[in-house]
Amino acid sequence: MIAAVNDFLDDLRGGRMSEAPIVRVAQGALQGRIANAPSGKAYYSFQGIPYAKPPLGSLRFKIEKDNIVKMCDMMLRVVVTLLSALRYRDVCGDSPLSHCTQTYQDIAATIAPQPPEPWEDVRDATVEGNVSAQVDQMAGRQYVGDENCLFLNVYTPRLEGPPLPVMVFIHGGGFSFGSGNTSLYGPDYLVEKDVVVVTVNYRLGPLGFLCLYTPEVPGNAGLKDMAQALRWIRDNVQGFGGDDANLTVFGESAGGVATSLLTASPLTRNLVSKAVIQSGTALHSWAFQSDPLYNARQLARSLGCDAEDIDGILEFLSTTPVKDIVEAASQTTEEDFIQKGAITFAPVVEREFPGVEAALSESFIDLLTSGRVAQVPVMIGSTALEFTEQRRAEDLQAFLPTALGLTRGGPEALAAEQRLHQLYLSGEERLGRAQLLSDLLINVDTHRYVQYLVKATNRPIYYYRFEYVGELNISKKLFPKLEEELKGALHADELGYLFNMELLRDVEPTPQDVKMRERMVRLWTNFAKVGNPTPDESHYLTVRWQPVSEGTGEELPCMRLASELALLPEPDGDRMAFWDDLYSKHFKIWNLSDQTTTTLPSTIEIVSYVQHQHSGSLVVEETIETLVQTMHETQQQVQTDPEPEVVPEPSVPELPSEPAPQPEPEPVAAPTVVDAPHAPEPAPLNGVKESQVNGTHDRKPRTSNEIKMVQNSNGHPKDVIRANDPPEDDLPKNIGVNKFVNFFESLGGKK
């Protein structure tokens, strides 16, 4: 008995781990294994854990029809409550809107993807689950994976004791390949710093991001997988020794884009405690599909589909072998990124349908500039060089973003071209062109994101630039000649200093590499623990990292991660000043072409923009009463159908008979490495003075808004909502039912 007690105490102290660790989660019991880090320290590993129902068979591109039917009544209650609140906003008090908000939260908590089915016996969690079906760019372009891929892995230093911070990693790969498996993302170094590490597989390519603008295939299935994974982690991580109120989401490349979206999505805002965004934000041109319907149609055509209508395309793709779909999509994805700086199957701004969960139903820049993102600490940055082009583009005007609206050959474009030549090509041309492409695809938008975010949140923002070149840089292994020629850290190079990779198993790191790895791991885990990467100075962290502050003027303090740490006033000052000036003069949010709304307009459209040049008014084209009537008709039609296949959909126009025109090609580029029931408490400032944190200074008050009745041109009154905010605070073109809560609050409604 005494020996057994001593063994138990040794386990709690970390002296010895159980040989067969078992953890119980909501669905059943899991048996993991003991793994050993390179240092010899042991930790618990639980792999291949299902976090959602497999998206197989009829669920390949669809949500379950029961959700649509079940949600119809709830959505109708939301609309009726909002109608009451909008009509009687001066006397309704908190009750109607708070009731509506709770109703919306009830809806969001019950929609696909669904939790996994429970199991009876102890489930083996000692091997990794399937990766998403894909053509693996890191494995000789071989087809690997399966549709049944919604698995995650949990690694923890202990199962008992005070709860540990949780770090959830979202892998990159252009939303088309990759996984959270240990071949690239071994958790050893991070787990050694007493954090729980979770890596996630999600649907990729058309399986994760096909969008037909229908209730069954609204888009963003891959993002919804991530949201479901975070819900599962929140509900179960305590069993692995993790703190469910301290979840840090971090991701690189496409994973960085996803991380920034998860801080803005209504599905996950209250699940994220902190965010680390590495070499990718949702401001990039390649972060969203330019024309989802055209992409879907081209994919179907490449597989031999002659159907012109959406239903025919969906039926065809639903019955086509997944291997054929994935291989066909991988060809267009690669071509689009190289030729246009775009990704074929990426996130979209969804249309809203009753009872259908939307991961993102407004443009990201609208959410960001209006401050409707998670109020959490953020660490964000990029590498010194991200990409390099393989084919030389003589015309530098091709590097000017189309969002600026500059006319090719016009005086503004010619002046910008001349300045580009001075900034990038006055020295060594190969390096200059790599810098230009890296700025265009990553750095400029990262810089813009920080500038927007500093005005949108009052939490610390830590800005970095990774410049270290060592033996653990991935590019040195994959592209040794290129890395030697450019002599700079390339895309994904920082990952070799955060994760234990099989790719680098035969690499012997230098003492300086080991020091850099220890430095990186400490910065990342310190941030996950307390929201501050440098709470204390040490042998490895010799510089106190100052967060970006709204009071620092034009400069954005940036930590240079190199052989020695250095806090710079701003990275690439001259180059970023040029882009800042260009965007300030020519970029207009309200002039952006939102193809997700213009390609397929909504048949239940509530709001449409009327941009008045001087007043900036926002006019409601359809009254709430019309929406309520439409909802009643939809509900009645569902109830009268004895065996409804799906809820009657809004009418959807057929796809055009000719391919949609494509945008002006972006510069030719080739990546060197392709890449809650309770909300968590805000992280403390941890030694950072309040005056140093963005958002704590006086802000300009928002211009008041008012709701009035005005006359139509025919003399009849019509409901008009006038939003007199400046254009940069404009809401997007289609404001659906699910966004009315936020919209009402922006008009001054009580929370």
TORVOPA-623585 format. One line per 5 residues: number of its first residue (from 1); their letters; for each residue x, y, z of C-alpha. Coordinates in steps of 0.5 Angstrom, whole numbers. Example, Ala and Ser with C-alpha at 12.3 -4.5 7.8 and 13.67 -1.06 7.14 Angstrom:
1> AS> 25,-9,16 | 27,-2,14
***
This chain:
1> MIAAV> 0,0,0 | 6,5,2 | 9,3,-5 | 3,5,-9 | 2,11,-5
6> NDFLD> 9,13,-6 | 8,11,-14 | 2,16,-14 | 6,22,-11 | 11,21,-16
11> DLRGG> 7,21,-22 | 4,28,-19 | 11,31,-18 | 13,28,-25 | 18,23,-23
16> RMSEA> 14,18,-27 | 9,18,-32 | 3,12,-32 | 5,8,-38 | -2,8,-41
21> PIVRV> -5,15,-39 | -13,15,-40 | -17,21,-40 | -24,22,-41 | -28,27,-45
26> AQGAL> -35,28,-47 | -35,22,-52 | -32,17,-48 | -25,15,-45 | -18,16,-49
31> QGRIA> -12,12,-48 | -6,16,-50 | 2,14,-49 | 8,17,-46 | 13,21,-51
36> NAPSG> 20,24,-50 | 22,30,-52 | 30,31,-55 | 32,33,-48 | 29,27,-45
41> KAYYS> 23,30,-41 | 17,26,-42 | 10,28,-44 | 3,25,-45 | 1,25,-52
46> FQGIP> -6,24,-55 | -7,23,-62 | -12,22,-67 | -18,25,-63 | -25,26,-67
51> YAKPP> -27,33,-65 | -33,33,-70 | -38,28,-74 | -34,25,-81 | -36,29,-87
56> LGSLR> -38,23,-91 | -43,21,-96 | -48,26,-97 | -45,31,-92 | -39,32,-97
61> FKIEK> -41,39,-98 | -47,40,-94 | -50,41,-87 | -55,37,-84 | -62,39,-87
66> DNIVK> -65,38,-80 | -61,44,-77 | -65,48,-83 | -72,46,-81 | -70,46,-73
71> MCDMM> -67,53,-74 | -73,56,-78 | -77,58,-71 | -71,60,-67 | -69,65,-73
76> LRVVV> -76,68,-74 | -76,69,-66 | -70,73,-67 | -73,77,-73 | -79,79,-69
81> TLLSA> -75,81,-63 | -71,86,-67 | -77,89,-71 | -80,91,-64 | -73,93,-61
86> LRYRD> -72,98,-68 | -79,100,-67 | -79,102,-60 | -72,103,-59 | -73,109,-54
91> VCGDS> -77,105,-49 | -75,98,-50 | -70,98,-45 | -65,92,-45 | -70,86,-45
96> PLSHC> -71,85,-53 | -64,86,-55 | -61,81,-50 | -67,76,-51 | -65,77,-58
101> TQTYQ> -58,76,-57 | -59,70,-53 | -63,67,-58 | -58,68,-63 | -53,65,-58
106> DIAAT> -57,59,-58 | -58,58,-65 | -50,58,-66 | -49,53,-61 | -53,48,-65
111> IAPQP> -51,48,-72 | -46,44,-76 | -41,41,-76 | -43,37,-70 | -40,34,-64
116> PEPWE> -37,27,-66 | -41,21,-64 | -40,18,-57 | -36,11,-56 | -37,6,-51
121> DVRDA> -30,2,-50 | -23,6,-49 | -21,9,-56 | -14,8,-58 | -11,15,-58
126> TVEGN> -4,13,-60 | -3,14,-67 | -5,20,-71 | -12,21,-75 | -13,22,-83
131> VSAQV> -10,28,-86 | -15,32,-90 | -15,29,-97 | -10,33,-101 | -4,33,-106
136> DQMAG> 2,34,-101 | 7,39,-104 | 12,36,-99 | 11,29,-101 | 13,29,-108
141> RQYVG> 6,32,-110 | 3,25,-108 | -5,24,-106 | -6,23,-99 | -11,23,-94
146> DENCL> -18,22,-93 | -25,26,-93 | -26,23,-86 | -20,28,-83 | -23,32,-77
151> FLNVY> -18,30,-72 | -14,33,-67 | -8,32,-63 | -7,34,-55 | 0,34,-52
156> TPRLE> 1,36,-45 | 6,35,-39 | 2,33,-34 | -6,31,-33 | -6,33,-26
161> GPPLP> -5,40,-22 | -6,47,-23 | -9,48,-30 | -4,50,-36 | -5,55,-42
166> VMVFI> -7,52,-48 | -4,53,-55 | -8,51,-61 | -4,51,-68 | -7,52,-74
171> HGGGF> -3,49,-80 | -1,53,-86 | -1,50,-94 | -5,55,-98 | -12,52,-95
176> SFGSG> -10,46,-100 | -5,42,-96 | -2,40,-90 | -4,38,-83 | -3,38,-76
181> NTSLY> 2,32,-75 | 8,31,-72 | 12,31,-79 | 12,38,-79 | 9,40,-72
186> GPDYL> 12,36,-67 | 10,39,-60 | 16,37,-56 | 20,44,-55 | 13,48,-53
191> VEKDV> 11,42,-48 | 17,43,-44 | 15,50,-42 | 9,47,-39 | 4,49,-44
196> VVVTV> -1,44,-47 | -1,44,-55 | -6,42,-59 | -6,41,-67 | -12,41,-71
201> NYRLG> -13,38,-78 | -19,41,-82 | -22,40,-89 | -18,43,-95 | -19,45,-102
206> PLGFL> -26,44,-105 | -28,40,-99 | -26,45,-94 | -28,52,-98 | -32,50,-104
211> CLYTP> -38,55,-104 | -44,55,-108 | -48,61,-104 | -53,56,-102 | -56,54,-95
216> EVPGN> -53,47,-97 | -46,49,-99 | -45,56,-96 | -37,56,-96 | -32,56,-90
221> AGLKD> -33,49,-88 | -26,49,-86 | -26,55,-82 | -33,52,-79 | -28,46,-77
226> MAQAL> -23,50,-74 | -29,53,-70 | -32,46,-68 | -25,44,-66 | -24,50,-61
231> RWIRD> -31,49,-58 | -29,41,-57 | -22,44,-54 | -26,49,-49 | -31,43,-47
236> NVQGF> -25,38,-46 | -18,40,-45 | -19,41,-37 | -18,33,-37 | -11,34,-41
241> GGDDA> -9,39,-35 | -11,45,-39 | -14,52,-38 | -21,52,-42 | -21,60,-41
246> NLTVF> -14,61,-43 | -13,59,-51 | -8,62,-55 | -9,60,-62 | -3,61,-67
251> GESAG> -2,60,-74 | 3,61,-80 | 1,63,-87 | -6,60,-89 | -6,59,-81
256> GVATS> -4,66,-80 | -10,68,-84 | -15,63,-81 | -12,66,-74 | -14,73,-76
261> LLTAS> -21,70,-78 | -22,67,-72 | -21,73,-68 | -27,76,-72 | -32,71,-73
266> PLTRN> -38,71,-69 | -37,63,-68 | -30,64,-64 | -29,71,-62 | -31,69,-54
271> LVSKA> -26,62,-55 | -20,66,-57 | -16,69,-51 | -10,71,-55 | -7,70,-62
276> VIQSG> -1,69,-65 | -1,71,-73 | 5,69,-77 | 6,71,-84 | -1,71,-86
281> TALHS> -7,76,-85 | -14,76,-88 | -12,83,-91 | -8,79,-96 | -11,79,-103
286> WAFQS> -10,71,-103 | -14,70,-97 | -21,70,-100 | -23,67,-107 | -24,72,-112
291> DPLYN> -30,69,-115 | -33,62,-112 | -38,61,-117 | -33,61,-123 | -28,57,-119
296> ARQLA> -34,52,-117 | -36,51,-125 | -29,51,-127 | -27,45,-122 | -33,41,-125
301> RSLGC> -32,43,-132 | -25,40,-131 | -28,34,-129 | -33,33,-135 | -39,36,-132
306> DAEDI> -44,39,-137 | -49,42,-132 | -50,49,-132 | -54,50,-126 | -52,50,-119
311> DGILE> -56,44,-117 | -53,40,-123 | -46,42,-121 | -47,40,-113 | -50,33,-115
316> FLSTT> -44,32,-120 | -39,34,-115 | -42,30,-109 | -42,23,-113 | -35,24,-116
321> PVKDI> -29,21,-113 | -26,25,-108 | -19,24,-111 | -21,26,-117 | -24,33,-114
326> VEAAS> -17,34,-110 | -13,33,-116 | -16,37,-121 | -17,43,-116 | -9,42,-114
331> QTTEE> -8,44,-121 | -12,50,-121 | -10,52,-114 | -2,52,-116 | -3,56,-123
336> DFIQK> -7,61,-119 | -2,62,-114 | 4,63,-118 | 0,67,-124 | -4,71,-120
341> GAITF> -2,71,-113 | -9,68,-111 | -12,61,-108 | -17,58,-112 | -21,55,-106
346> APVVE> -20,60,-100 | -25,63,-95 | -31,67,-97 | -36,72,-94 | -42,68,-94
351> REFPG> -49,70,-95 | -54,69,-90 | -59,63,-89 | -64,62,-84 | -61,57,-79
356> VEAAL> -55,56,-83 | -48,58,-79 | -44,63,-82 | -36,63,-80 | -36,70,-84
361> SESFI> -42,74,-87 | -38,81,-87 | -32,83,-90 | -26,82,-86 | -24,89,-87
366> DLLTS> -31,92,-84 | -30,88,-78 | -23,90,-77 | -24,98,-78 | -30,98,-74
371> GRVAQ> -27,94,-68 | -31,88,-68 | -26,83,-67 | -24,80,-61 | -21,84,-55
376> VPVMI> -15,80,-54 | -7,81,-54 | -4,79,-61 | 3,78,-63 | 4,78,-70
381> GSTAL> 10,79,-75 | 13,76,-82 | 20,74,-84 | 25,78,-87 | 24,75,-94
386> EFTEQ> 17,71,-95 | 17,69,-103 | 21,70,-109 | 19,70,-116 | 21,65,-122
391> RRAED> 20,69,-128 | 22,77,-128 | 16,82,-129 | 19,88,-133 | 13,92,-132
396> LQAFL> 13,94,-124 | 6,97,-125 | 4,90,-125 | 6,90,-117 | 1,95,-116
401> PTALG> -5,92,-112 | -12,93,-116 | -15,95,-110 | -12,102,-110 | -16,103,-117
406> LTRGG> -10,106,-121 | -11,106,-128 | -5,103,-132 | -1,108,-135 | -4,114,-131
411> PEALA> 0,119,-128 | -1,116,-121 | 1,109,-123 | 7,112,-127 | 10,116,-121
416> AEQRL> 9,109,-116 | 12,105,-121 | 18,110,-121 | 18,110,-114 | 18,102,-114
421> HQLYL> 24,102,-118 | 28,107,-113 | 26,103,-107 | 27,96,-109 | 31,96,-116
426> SGEER> 37,101,-114 | 41,95,-111 | 42,88,-112 | 36,86,-117 | 34,79,-115
431> LGRAQ> 34,81,-107 | 30,87,-109 | 25,83,-113 | 24,78,-107 | 23,84,-102
436> LLSDL> 18,87,-107 | 14,81,-108 | 15,79,-100 | 12,86,-99 | 6,85,-104
441> LINVD> 4,79,-101 | 5,79,-94 | 9,85,-91 | 5,91,-93 | -2,88,-91
446> THRYV> 1,85,-84 | 3,93,-83 | -4,95,-85 | -7,90,-80 | -3,93,-74
451> QYLVK> -5,100,-76 | -12,98,-76 | -12,93,-70 | -8,99,-66 | -15,103,-67
456> ATNRP> -19,97,-66 | -17,94,-59 | -14,96,-53 | -10,90,-52 | -3,89,-53
461> IYYYR> 0,88,-60 | 7,85,-61 | 10,86,-67 | 16,82,-70 | 20,81,-76
466> FEYVG> 24,74,-76 | 31,75,-79 | 35,69,-76 | 39,65,-81 | 41,58,-78
471> ELNIS> 41,51,-79 | 34,50,-77 | 31,55,-83 | 27,50,-87 | 29,54,-93
476> KKLFP> 36,52,-92 | 34,44,-92 | 29,45,-98 | 32,51,-102 | 40,51,-100
481> KLEEE> 42,55,-106 | 36,60,-106 | 37,61,-99 | 45,62,-100 | 44,67,-105
486> LKGAL> 39,71,-102 | 42,71,-95 | 35,72,-91 | 30,68,-87 | 24,66,-92
491> HADEL> 17,64,-91 | 16,59,-85 | 23,59,-83 | 21,61,-76 | 17,54,-75
496> GYLFN> 24,50,-75 | 25,54,-68 | 18,53,-65 | 17,45,-67 | 21,39,-67
501> MELLR> 20,37,-75 | 22,30,-78 | 25,34,-84 | 30,37,-80 | 32,31,-76
506> DVEPT> 39,30,-79 | 41,37,-78 | 46,39,-73 | 44,45,-70 | 50,50,-68
511> PQDVK> 50,53,-61 | 47,59,-63 | 41,55,-67 | 40,52,-60 | 40,59,-57
516> MRERM> 35,62,-62 | 30,56,-61 | 30,57,-54 | 29,64,-55 | 23,63,-60
521> VRLWT> 20,58,-55 | 20,62,-49 | 17,68,-53 | 11,64,-56 | 10,61,-49
526> NFAKV> 11,67,-45 | 6,70,-49 | 1,64,-48 | 2,64,-41 | 1,72,-39
531> GNPTP> 0,76,-46 | 7,79,-45 | 13,75,-49 | 18,78,-45 | 15,79,-38
536> DESHY> 22,78,-35 | 29,79,-38 | 34,73,-38 | 40,70,-41 | 35,69,-47
541> LTVRW> 31,75,-47 | 35,81,-46 | 31,86,-49 | 24,88,-46 | 19,88,-52
546> QPVSE> 15,94,-52 | 8,93,-55 | 5,98,-61 | 1,104,-58 | -3,109,-61
551> GTGEE> 1,114,-57 | 7,112,-61 | 6,117,-67 | 7,114,-74 | 12,109,-71
556> LPCMR> 10,102,-70 | 16,99,-65 | 18,92,-68 | 22,86,-65 | 28,84,-69
561> LASEL> 29,77,-68 | 36,75,-70 | 42,73,-67 | 41,78,-62 | 34,82,-60
566> ALLPE> 33,89,-62 | 27,93,-62 | 27,97,-68 | 22,104,-69 | 19,100,-75
571> PDGDR> 21,95,-80 | 23,97,-87 | 21,104,-85 | 22,107,-92 | 18,102,-96
576> MAFWD> 13,102,-91 | 12,109,-91 | 11,109,-99 | 6,104,-98 | 2,108,-93
581> DLYSK> 2,114,-97 | 0,110,-103 | -6,107,-99 | -8,113,-96 | -9,117,-102
586> HFKIW> -12,111,-107 | -15,106,-102 | -23,106,-101 | -26,101,-97 | -33,103,-100
591> NLSDQ> -30,102,-107 | -28,95,-106 | -31,90,-111 | -34,85,-106 | -35,79,-111
596> TTTTL> -39,75,-106 | -45,79,-106 | -45,82,-113 | -44,76,-117 | -50,73,-113
601> PSTIE> -55,78,-110 | -59,75,-104 | -66,74,-106 | -68,76,-98 | -63,82,-98
606> IVSYV> -65,87,-92 | -60,92,-93 | -56,95,-99 | -51,100,-100 | -53,107,-103
611> QHQHS> -46,111,-102 | -48,118,-102 | -41,122,-103 | -42,127,-98 | -47,124,-93
616> GSLVV> -45,117,-93 | -52,115,-92 | -54,107,-91 | -61,106,-94 | -65,100,-92
621> EETIE> -68,98,-99 | -73,92,-96 | -77,93,-89 | -76,88,-83 | -84,87,-85
626> TLVQT> -82,84,-92 | -77,79,-88 | -82,77,-83 | -87,75,-89 | -81,72,-92
631> MHETQ> -79,68,-86 | -87,66,-85 | -88,63,-92 | -81,59,-92 | -83,56,-85
636> QQVQT> -90,55,-88 | -87,51,-94 | -83,47,-89 | -89,45,-85 | -93,43,-90
641> DPEPE> -88,39,-94 | -89,32,-90 | -82,29,-92 | -78,35,-94 | -71,34,-97
646> VVPEP> -69,41,-95 | -72,48,-93 | -74,51,-99 | -68,55,-102 | -68,63,-104
651> SVPEL> -68,63,-112 | -61,62,-114 | -59,65,-121 | -56,60,-126 | -49,60,-127
656> PSEPA> -47,65,-133 | -45,61,-140 | -39,64,-141 | -33,64,-136 | -33,70,-131
661> PQPEP> -28,75,-133 | -22,74,-129 | -18,80,-125 | -12,83,-127 | -6,78,-126
666> EPVAA> -2,79,-120 | 6,79,-120 | 9,72,-122 | 11,69,-116 | 13,62,-113
671> PTVVD> 13,61,-106 | 20,58,-103 | 16,54,-98 | 8,54,-99 | 6,54,-94
676> APHAP> -37,59,-50 | -41,57,-44 | -36,62,-41 | -32,67,-45 | -25,67,-42
681> EPAPL> -22,73,-38 | -18,78,-42 | -11,77,-41 | -7,82,-36 | -3,87,-38
686> NGVKE> 3,84,-34 | 8,89,-33 | 6,94,-39 | 4,101,-37 | -3,102,-39
691> SQVNG> -1,109,-43 | 3,104,-47 | -2,100,-49 | -6,102,-56 | -13,104,-55
696> THDRK> -12,107,-48 | -12,114,-50 | -18,119,-52 | -22,117,-58 | -26,121,-63
701> PRTSN> -33,120,-61 | -37,117,-66 | -42,121,-70 | -49,120,-68 | -54,116,-72
706> EIKMV> -61,116,-72 | -67,112,-75 | -72,116,-79 | -78,115,-83 | -77,119,-90
711> QNSNG> -81,119,-96 | -81,115,-102 | -80,118,-109 | -88,116,-110 | -90,120,-103
716> HPKDV> -90,114,-99 | -86,113,-93 | -81,108,-93 | -76,106,-87 | -69,109,-88
721> IRAND> -63,108,-83 | -58,113,-83 | -51,112,-81 | -47,118,-81 | -41,115,-79
726> PPEDD> -35,116,-84 | -34,112,-90 | -28,108,-86 | -33,105,-81 | -38,103,-86
731> LPKNI> -42,96,-86 | -42,91,-92 | -47,91,-97 | -51,85,-95 | -53,85,-87
736> GVNKF> -57,79,-86 | -61,77,-80 | -55,74,-76 | -52,81,-76 | -57,85,-74
741> VNFFE> -55,85,-67 | -49,88,-68 | -52,93,-73 | -57,95,-68 | -52,96,-63
746> SLGGK> -48,101,-68 | -54,105,-68 | -54,106,-61 | -58,101,-58 | -57,98,-51
751> K> -53,92,-50
***
